[in-house]
Amino acid sequence: MGMVAEPKVGLPATATARAHPNLALVKYWGRRDPALNLPANGSISLNLSGAVTTTTVAFDRTQVADKVAINGKLADDVAQRRVTAHLDQVRALAHFTYRATVVSDNSFPTSAGVASSSSAFAALTRAAVAAAGLELSLRELSILARKGSGSAARSIPDGFVEWLPGRDDESSYAFSLAPCDHWDLHVVTVAWPLGPKAVSSLAGHDAASTSPFYEARLASLPRTLDRVREAITQRDLGALGMVVEREAMSLHAVAMTSYLADRPWMSGVTYFAPETTRMIHTVQEWREGGLEVYFTLDAGPSIHLLCAACDVAQVMRAVQESVDPGAASILVSRAGRGAWLVNGTGGAGGPAGEQSLDVAVG
Ligand code: DP6
């Protein structure tokens, strides 16, 4: 990757970074290379300004293992291993083996229906790289984030973002198509706390190619990407909306007809809940009544509503009338910036944040 790999004087060090989760308008679904997280297709997203993950990484030469706390609790084994594997990549680049303490907190509930792995691995990448004293370009940061979670590649650059599928490790990265203030498109996310999904997006990605509709979806995507890119450039919600809705439905058509080898009792993966289906019909009714609002869906029951800034208040009123406010969480966003450092001391040493790390990790 041509990265600068000399540890700076003063290591180990601490750095804190923040990142927004992102919402795909054209979705990543299926992996060409599971080891490198190379996607089967290109995708386009915007960072969700209404939600943020804050992560502090502190490398310490006296520590014998990585310690990871997420939302105030020690991480479970799966999350711990995933974070350690990601830190191993950073340690290899920095040519050291120091273990780290990682403290990560989301401003939004896990049940908020946004892909927290995108903001988690973008913030972790930004913080760990700074704490290790490495200086990477945005492209190199995006490549590194991608290896932690595919969608995290898109939370590195600003605003509206495209992730190139690439041919290999170095050519699969995300870049900014347009800055945050290019377009005040709004996203109202409606999520129901229905507990963890039965089939992870990882399992969904890896089963996707078993669907008879997978190749058809991939064949349609170059045109979809062109149309979405063009609609963003033109700030044309009418041109964007239906393309984005059909694109989300095509992901679900593939998921619902995917064969899960380890779950022979399932005919496919249905990520919708009854609430999701009801909301899809409701959005179509609103649109028929003249309210310009479109939906998109990820691998879960939540629904994201796209609308113009001038319609946000009306969309919020309509949502509050049609969902039980006690049963759903609602988040409003517009395009947000890419992952950023908060108080990086990378390379300079320094104890910033150590006290809170001790408290949080226990
Ligand atoms: C449906 O990148 O979140 O949200 O590698 O398991 O973290 P992991 O997968 P992830 O998959 C995202 C799937 C999606 C579509 C998208 O965001 O493009």
Residues whose N, C-alpha, C, O or C-beta is under 5 A from the ligand:
A	BS01	DP6	A24 V26 K27 Y28 S43 A115 S117 G148 S149 G150 S151 A152 S201 L202 D298 A299
